[in-house]
Amino acid sequence: MKRNFFRINWKKFYIAVLIIFLSGVIHNLIYAVFNFEDAVFLILPFLGILYLIVSGVYSLIVRKKK
Amino acid sequence: MKKALMMIPILVFAVFALGAFVSAEETCCKITNLNNEKVTYEITNGECPPIPRAAIFSFEIVPLEECEGVPMPPEPPRENQANKIISPGQYRFEQMENKRLRFMHENYSAMCEEGCNLTENQTRIRAYFANGRNAEIKIMPDVAAERALERLRLKNCIEAENCTIELKDVGERNETLPVYELQRERRAKIFGFIGSKMNVKAQVNAENGEIVKVKKPLWAFLASEPQEE
């Protein structure tokens, strides 16, 4: 079977969710401990959510075509 | 004759009582130094204070109006009336129309939670909460507000912008934990670029000024909170 980055499965889904939450928590911790904040820390959670949306839509389209 | 005799002690008592009442009024004690004729005044309650080396001083009770350069005596606490300042001094309590007490100090004021009462004993302020607990308040609302604002990276807390400071008890079980809870709406950016608003709360311990808790919405960890300018 051909590998596709956007063809989502449970493993990819869990990894994406984990990245979103972990990077969000790290951002929060840095803010709470060092009182320092930079929007750069929010790039990962944003990309994670974007990936979930895109791969979800893509996977649905591919599944319907089959 | 018997009645007249009985009236004498009553009259004597009345004269003494009147005298005591008059002398208890605030007067001014004029103290003259007999060596250099320097005159000083001291506000007293009807009598001059005992001063050692009295031989070189002369004392004279004079009306309060005659005092020159004497700071006015502190205003006694007034009755607890609606919208009236109860206690004078740097801080003050004000009773609002909804019967809640407002604790004011400099630029900031804190509302006492519903059913709570504040009392002042010399320089100590004690809060009696609706749950029956009481605690001494050592931190003024302005100090608490500044600490909370610093922690939340906010600039100010203006009532017109829906910022509130409430004095409440958040202790669990038998512990009393009086806190100032500052609540305000602030700007936030979800993922660092989607503009939004969120409610933030910070609790500051009213006994030692430490931050007890900071409350934010669930999604706050995905949002940046830019510092106010």
Interface residues (C-beta under 8 A of the other chain):
Chain A: I20 G24 V25 H27 N28 Y31 A32 N35 E37 D38 A39 V40 L42 I43 P45 F46 I49
Chain B: R151 R153 K189 F191 G192 F193 V214 A220 F221 L222 A223 S224 E225 P226
